[in-house]
Amino acid sequence: MAGVRTTCPYCGVGCGVVAQADGRIAGDRDHPANFGRLCSKGAALGRTLGHEGRLTTPRLHGTAIGWDAALDHAAARFAETIAAHGPDSVAFYVSGQFLTEDYYVANKLMKGFIGSANIDTNSRLCMASTVAGHVRAFGEDVVPGLYADWEQADLVVLVGSNTAWCHPVLYQRLVAARAERGTRIVVLDPRRTATSEAADLHLPLAADSDVALFNFLLAHLAAEGQLDQAWLARHASGAEAALAAAGPADLDATAAICGIDPEALLTFADWFARTGRVLTVFSQGVNQSAIGTDKVNAILNCHLATGRIGRPGMGPFSVTGQPNAMGGREVGGLANQLAAHMRFDDADQRAALRNFWRAPRLPARPGLKAVELFEAMLDGRVRAVWIAATNPAASMPRAGRVRAALEACPFVVAADCWETDTTRRAHLVLPAAGWGEKDGTVTNSERRISRQRRFRDPPGEARADWWMFAALGRRMGWADAFAWPNAAAVFREHAALSGTQNDGRRLFDISGLAGLSDEEFDRLAPTLWPAPAGTAGERLFAAGGFATPDGRARLVPTPWRGAPAGEGPTLLPNPAPLPNLTVLLNTGRVRDQWHTMTRTGRIAALLAHVAEPRIAVNPADAAAIGLAEEGLAQVQTAHGAIILRTELRHAQRRGEIFAPMHWSDDFLSEGPVARLVRAHADPHSGQPALKSTPARLAPVAAGLHGLLLTQAAIAVPPPWHWVRQTLEAGHAHRLAWLGRAPRADALADLAARLLPAGEGLEWLEMTDPARHVLRLAALRDGVLEACLFLAADPAAVPEIAVMAPSLGERVDRALLLAGRPASAADDEGPRICACFGVGLKAVRHAVVTERLASVAQIGARLRAGTNCGSCLPELAQVLRDLGAGGASDGDASAGPPPAAGVPALATSA
Ligand code: SF4
């Protein structure tokens, strides 16, 4: 269809999208990242375009003001603070959601003109360890390979990456290639996830044991004579030291450290040794660790030692979580980087940058990294901060401490599209233009620069972030340096800088794009870097050419020193005399949500897959403390406590639990799980260890359970524990009254505090005091406006999915009060297929009654899995659970290799 070609704003795959102003979305068949595919999040982008709830005007202390007044105020407060306390007393905290142009302008202002390096980004939480590892090994932060390598490899090793859920389109490209060429897939992950569905081998290694595993692999490769000595002699240094640090290839000792089967480890090592085309993909499970940089280098060592890098189907491959983490790295968005991959520790590069910008001052040393930055706000070293396109009050580790830092800081600016946990704590709130409303570029995980194009107007007075920072710079006295008329002009300057005093010393060079006219920028096709004049990017490093003084890569010794203990084994006192267990808390993503849900949490279809955050617990651990499936449990760390419902998973290692990171104050009564997470950081990268916080797990008793559906948003009063779910026609709150049940005659009062009052409502009521049951419904002209189900027995409370279709509809009163669906079609259970709205119960019913035996047959019958493909692993699991496509071990994220007949992914319509 005709429309505007742009790029998906979610993950680092960077899929091309064709968008219509009316919100219709399709995958771009010509974009080399996705060739028309979109995952469930990308396919739902059109539903995020509504202006409801958007910030539309600047607000100072809650009062609307104009842009001039807002920016004058911000400039004055920043200037005053710098005059009184120096340039390091101010900071910017920005985002991998930024376009490269936003990043470039913010970085230029802070580092070149304010004269501090205190600009960091939420990408610090995502891939800073990869940046540090790349720089140590390659001399520069460079991803050597291309997405095509995923389809050309014979062995793909996925490390710490639930690719099926977090980078779905790349995963589907891999699965499709596997169907054609029989690619072997190995998953290294403490959890058995949806990604493991396609794996030939899953090694459930213990948290943070990756370094030991890859050191063993390096030693095994040497013992098997698989090192490429000729390549090493020409292109790399440090092999002997790395091998010495790796130690002997001790299979049993390594298997014991990793907590895995020695035979399985040996199988993996042999496959790696005997396969030329091997691609090692790594992500947050590697990066988000106190030893993340060593993990990265341990992986890179194996590829460098075998010369398997930069050729088709082989190499190490970092995938970024955010859409423009790569672009941020290119312009120096991290506090320890300069723009255009220039380095703080190179005086010539600092001088080149200062001259190019005509910068009055340029710091000689790195600034505060994310965790340090919020600590500095708390202790008064940073006294003015500008936070943009990110929600650290919900996403940073020790989020409670970050909230205290925001409240302690004398001046906080927050620019965003919607109100967030962070904007609520800002003095000055600025309305930002969002996806589809501004122009610029992003770079995806394979170094491909793509355009994000504007195809609709922003609401009210919302503006692009680069525009805000440029306006701030002009007001602070640097009018000439911040005078760009549009994003194209910013990009041209960024491209020209990349070629300045470069001479091939820095691989990031896009100076060939510096002369684009506005029209050419508008038409810019997806472009790989490096792109100096007359060239186009490709794979890198097959023949050396590393960005080190001698052009050789460095193998970095990564001795195994044990899993890092770090901060925080001390837990809060246990308030409940209940059995409890000490565990490691791992956090991460679910398939259909994004970050702190400011965008995806508004879309009912995306909450129908995973409707509430659950803690995954191994059944044996759960049995040890009396935790039941769907029971409530308290997770407590040194930093706080949270209550979540459980899901028992054999796929979860014993002693480790997993909780989703997304649910924020708007969706969960205790707020985000990030409040619990420790901030212990990798010493090289500053990336915090978000996946291994010591925690205590204990069951929690609830005396009363409930379900509340309302058309209008409401605030549930304490002491209810609640989880909110967005519905097509309103909101659902799943409720639990912690502790003893209130007296039966008190239920009516409790209900009155939950349900909306209103004139002209017809009330239906059903009670059963003996069972603490109360059911109330409010109708207007026969249409359901609100309903509440309370009961001591959770089984007497209907599921949200069963009742949600009745909200805003004419209802059968008897069925409603019975807590039954208005029609059989409304009782589908969790929504597996977000694209076509197919529920779990419908899939199971069709498999059983129609004897379906493959995901292809399910797709032909129900359409599930035939669009974005994000649900294919779950469909395969249903078949196994029902014995229709293989064996079953009875849990939704575990199982042997995949069901036969996984279809090639269909492109979106
Ligand atoms: Fe967007 Fe999904 Fe593509 Fe990621 S994989 S860029 S979320 S469509």
Residues whose N, C-alpha, C, O or C-beta is under 5 A from the ligand:
A	BS01	SF4	C8 Y10 C11 V13 G14 C15 L38 C39 K41 G42 H167 P168 V169
